[in-house]
Amino acid sequence: MADRQKLKVGIVGLGFGAEFIPIYQRHPESDMYALCDRDPDRLADLGDRFGIEARFTDYKEMLDDERIDVIHVTTPPQVHAEQSVQALRAGKHVGCTIPMALSVEDCKSVVDAQRETGLVYMMMETTIYAREFLYIQQLYENGDLGKVQFIRSSHQQDMTGWPSYWDGLPPFYNGTHAIAPTLALCRNEAEYVECLGSGTIFERMQNSYGSPFAVESAHIKFKDSDIGAEVTRHLWATAREYRESFDVYGSIRTFEWTQVAGEKHVMYLGEEPHRVNIPDFAQRLPEEIRPFTVGAVYSGEGEAATRAFVQGGGHGGSHPHLAHHLLMAVLGQEDSYPGAAQAANITCSGILAHDSALKGGQAVRLPDWTFVAGNTPKTVNLDQTKEPPWAGVPWTA
């Protein structure tokens, strides 16, 4: 850092966004410079608490500040695309909370803006930077899973009591927590989706988005791959404890998410089950922000944790990884996965899955502009001519 200035970061939306303020303040490469929120009382409270002087109630005024390098968007999903495009056009790098947008057209507007400006766009998807995902990714890349044969995931949630703009939202319009792990593990892209809509939500909600379905369950076919995924999502009128989960079925080992929060996940070696402890991956981060992989740190800072953070179980310690990865992408030291096209492929998989459900399960193909030129799924070196040597495979949990 002796030969360059720290990246000046601005956060817009201080509900969920407040979780990231102390992370950016402590990161050695960033200056937590500016806050923006329509609520002047919340803006003043957080600005005073964290000693941040640059404060805006008008987002356009924030974008006019030429000192800001990076904008982290954590506003309601209806404005994600518009605010991301505005930031890119204003010369700012962008990290945007999920989903990228609520329509295919809006996803394309972000992809176009990123490609035209050449600036970094990263969708800040918590599930693929959570400790569970990092653990399974490590096992896969080490060859411990063998060949991945199938992935199943779900995001089961009751959004009763959330802000009214969520009422009646089609489940897969906010489906990236379920979809992203299935694609990110081997860096796959969705080629087409087929989805079944099931059940009905509360009658008062059905006209909000024109969607009747309580549950949507999709099959995703991966491009240039022989595997696919099954993904399930629900938001209303379905009894279930909150659960963001993924299962990975490999030729040697299979990982299955626990059914009940707080219990250990299960790893199968062949047919033999083992309960596993998921390690933390704080060692991948700068020392200054490693404590933020533990959710209790937030209450220690004095913030009122947001509903999303609490219900999501602390998002698997992902927040410091997300902030770090975004900053490193801006500095050109890492890629911005998921970047604009990848984020669009993930987000549009959900949007088009809902379209498929409305069409009775008809297959719907992802647009070509959601594919990254030259993308090749990650594979591991395995001898597929031999059956797995169960007795000789060490257990590495």
PENORQUI-V20159 format. One record per residue. N is the residue number from 1. RES is the residue in one letter. D_LAST is the distance of its C-alpha to the last C-alpha in Angstrom with 1 decimal. Layout:
# PENORQUI-V20159
N;RES;D_LAST / N;RES;D_LAST
This chain:
# PENORQUI-V20159
1;M;37.1 / 2;A;40.3 / 3;D;41.6 / 4;R;40.9 / 5;Q;41.2 / 6;K;38.4 / 7;L;37.8 / 8;K;39.7 / 9;V;37.8 / 10;G;39.4 / 11;I;37.8 / 12;V;39.7 / 13;G;39.0 / 14;L;38.1 / 15;G;36.6 / 16;F;33.0 / 17;G;34.0 / 18;A;34.5 / 19;E;30.7 / 20;F;30.8 / 21;I;33.8 / 22;P;32.3 / 23;I;29.5 / 24;Y;32.2 / 25;Q;34.3 / 26;R;31.8 / 27;H;30.5 / 28;P;32.3 / 29;E;33.4 / 30;S;34.9 / 31;D;37.9 / 32;M;37.6 / 33;Y;41.2 / 34;A;42.3 / 35;L;41.7 / 36;C;43.3 / 37;D;43.8 / 38;R;46.7 / 39;D;46.6 / 40;P;48.6 / 41;D;47.6 / 42;R;43.9 / 43;L;44.5 / 44;A;46.6 / 45;D;44.2 / 46;L;41.1 / 47;G;43.3 / 48;D;44.7 / 49;R;41.5 / 50;F;39.7 / 51;G;42.9 / 52;I;43.0 / 53;E;46.6 / 54;A;46.4 / 55;R;46.5 / 56;F;47.6 / 57;T;48.4 / 58;D;49.4 / 59;Y;46.7 / 60;K;49.2 / 61;E;50.4 / 62;M;46.9 / 63;L;46.7 / 64;D;50.0 / 65;D;48.6 / 66;E;48.3 / 67;R;46.2 / 68;I;43.1 / 69;D;40.6 / 70;V;37.8 / 71;I;38.1 / 72;H;35.2 / 73;V;36.3 / 74;T;35.1 / 75;T;38.2 / 76;P;38.6 / 77;P;37.5 / 78;Q;41.1 / 79;V;41.8 / 80;H;38.7 / 81;A;40.2 / 82;E;43.6 / 83;Q;42.3 / 84;S;39.9 / 85;V;42.8 / 86;Q;45.1 / 87;A;42.8 / 88;L;42.3 / 89;R;46.1 / 90;A;46.7 / 91;G;44.7 / 92;K;41.6 / 93;H;38.0 / 94;V;36.2 / 95;G;32.9 / 96;C;33.3 / 97;T;31.3 / 98;I;30.7 / 99;P;32.4 / 100;M;34.3 / 101;A;37.3 / 102;L;38.7 / 103;S;40.5 / 104;V;40.2 / 105;E;43.3 / 106;D;41.9 / 107;C;38.7 / 108;K;41.0 / 109;S;43.0 / 110;V;40.0 / 111;V;39.0 / 112;D;42.7 / 113;A;43.0 / 114;Q;39.9 / 115;R;41.1 / 116;E;44.6 / 117;T;43.7 / 118;G;40.9 / 119;L;39.2 / 120;V;35.5 / 121;Y;34.5 / 122;M;30.9 / 123;M;29.9 / 124;M;27.8 / 125;E;25.2 / 126;T;22.8 / 127;T;20.1 / 128;I;19.3 / 129;Y;18.9 / 130;A;16.9 / 131;R;13.5 / 132;E;12.0 / 133;F;13.8 / 134;L;13.1 / 135;Y;9.3 / 136;I;10.1 / 137;Q;12.9 / 138;Q;11.0 / 139;L;8.9 / 140;Y;12.4 / 141;E;14.3 / 142;N;12.4 / 143;G;13.2 / 144;D;9.9 / 145;L;11.4 / 146;G;14.7 / 147;K;17.8 / 148;V;17.6 / 149;Q;20.2 / 150;F;20.6 / 151;I;19.6 / 152;R;20.7 / 153;S;21.1 / 154;S;23.3 / 155;H;25.0 / 156;Q;26.7 / 157;Q;29.1 / 158;D;32.4 / 159;M;34.5 / 160;T;37.5 / 161;G;38.9 / 162;W;37.8 / 163;P;40.6 / 164;S;43.0 / 165;Y;42.4 / 166;W;39.2 / 167;D;41.2 / 168;G;41.1 / 169;L;38.8 / 170;P;37.5 / 171;P;33.8 / 172;F;32.8 / 173;Y;35.0 / 174;N;32.2 / 175;G;29.3 / 176;T;27.4 / 177;H;24.5 / 178;A;23.9 / 179;I;25.1 / 180;A;23.6 / 181;P;19.9 / 182;T;21.1 / 183;L;23.2 / 184;A;21.3 / 185;L;18.0 / 186;C;20.1 / 187;R;23.1 / 188;N;25.1 / 189;E;28.5 / 190;A;29.9 / 191;E;33.0 / 192;Y;34.2 / 193;V;33.5 / 194;E;34.7 / 195;C;34.6 / 196;L;35.8 / 197;G;37.2 / 198;S;37.3 / 199;G;39.1 / 200;T;41.2 / 201;I;40.8 / 202;F;43.5 / 203;E;46.9 / 204;R;47.7 / 205;M;44.8 / 206;Q;45.4 / 207;N;48.1 / 208;S;46.1 / 209;Y;44.3 / 210;G;45.8 / 211;S;42.6 / 212;P;42.7 / 213;F;39.1 / 214;A;36.8 / 215;V;33.8 / 216;E;33.2 / 217;S;30.8 / 218;A;30.6 / 219;H;29.6 / 220;I;29.0 / 221;K;29.7 / 222;F;28.1 / 223;K;30.7 / 224;D;30.6 / 225;S;27.7 / 226;D;27.4 / 227;I;25.0 / 228;G;25.5 / 229;A;24.3 / 230;E;25.4 / 231;V;25.8 / 232;T;27.3 / 233;R;29.0 / 234;H;31.4 / 235;L;33.3 / 236;W;36.1 / 237;A;37.3 / 238;T;34.0 / 239;A;32.5 / 240;R;28.8 / 241;E;26.6 / 242;Y;25.6 / 243;R;22.5 / 244;E;21.2 / 245;S;18.6 / 246;F;17.3 / 247;D;15.9 / 248;V;15.0 / 249;Y;15.9 / 250;G;15.1 / 251;S;16.6 / 252;I;13.5 / 253;R;10.8 / 254;T;12.0 / 255;F;10.9 / 256;E;13.4 / 257;W;14.5 / 258;T;15.6 / 259;Q;19.3 / 260;V;20.1 / 261;A;19.6 / 262;G;17.9 / 263;E;15.8 / 264;K;12.0 / 265;H;11.0 / 266;V;10.3 / 267;M;8.3 / 268;Y;10.7 / 269;L;10.6 / 270;G;14.4 / 271;E;15.8 / 272;E;13.4 / 273;P;11.7 / 274;H;8.8 / 275;R;8.9 / 276;V;6.1 / 277;N;7.2 / 278;I;8.0 / 279;P;9.0 / 280;D;12.7 / 281;F;14.1 / 282;A;17.5 / 283;Q;17.6 / 284;R;18.6 / 285;L;21.7 / 286;P;24.9 / 287;E;24.9 / 288;E;27.5 / 289;I;25.6 / 290;R;22.1 / 291;P;23.0 / 292;F;23.6 / 293;T;20.0 / 294;V;20.6 / 295;G;23.0 / 296;A;25.0 / 297;V;26.4 / 298;Y;28.6 / 299;S;30.3 / 300;G;30.9 / 301;E;32.7 / 302;G;35.0 / 303;E;34.5 / 304;A;34.9 / 305;A;31.6 / 306;T;32.4 / 307;R;31.9 / 308;A;29.5 / 309;F;27.3 / 310;V;27.4 / 311;Q;27.0 / 312;G;24.1 / 313;G;22.1 / 314;G;22.5 / 315;H;21.4 / 316;G;17.8 / 317;G;19.1 / 318;S;20.5 / 319;H;24.0 / 320;P;24.0 / 321;H;22.0 / 322;L;24.7 / 323;A;27.5 / 324;H;26.3 / 325;H;25.8 / 326;L;29.2 / 327;L;30.9 / 328;M;29.4 / 329;A;30.5 / 330;V;34.0 / 331;L;34.0 / 332;G;33.2 / 333;Q;30.0 / 334;E;27.6 / 335;D;28.3 / 336;S;28.9 / 337;Y;26.4 / 338;P;27.4 / 339;G;30.9 / 340;A;34.1 / 341;A;34.0 / 342;Q;30.3 / 343;A;30.7 / 344;A;33.8 / 345;N;32.0 / 346;I;29.3 / 347;T;32.0 / 348;C;34.6 / 349;S;32.2 / 350;G;32.5 / 351;I;36.2 / 352;L;37.1 / 353;A;34.9 / 354;H;37.3 / 355;D;40.2 / 356;S;39.0 / 357;A;38.8 / 358;L;42.4 / 359;K;43.4 / 360;G;42.0 / 361;G;38.9 / 362;Q;40.6 / 363;A;38.4 / 364;V;38.7 / 365;R;37.9 / 366;L;36.5 / 367;P;39.1 / 368;D;39.1 / 369;W;39.1 / 370;T;35.5 / 371;F;34.4 / 372;V;33.6 / 373;A;35.7 / 374;G;33.8 / 375;N;30.5 / 376;T;28.2 / 377;P;24.8 / 378;K;21.9 / 379;T;20.9 / 380;V;18.7 / 381;N;20.4 / 382;L;19.9 / 383;D;22.5 / 384;Q;23.3 / 385;T;26.0 / 386;K;23.7 / 387;E;21.7 / 388;P;17.9 / 389;P;17.7 / 390;W;15.4 / 391;A;16.0 / 392;G;15.3 / 393;V;12.1 / 394;P;9.4 / 395;W;6.0 / 396;T;3.8 / 397;A;0.0
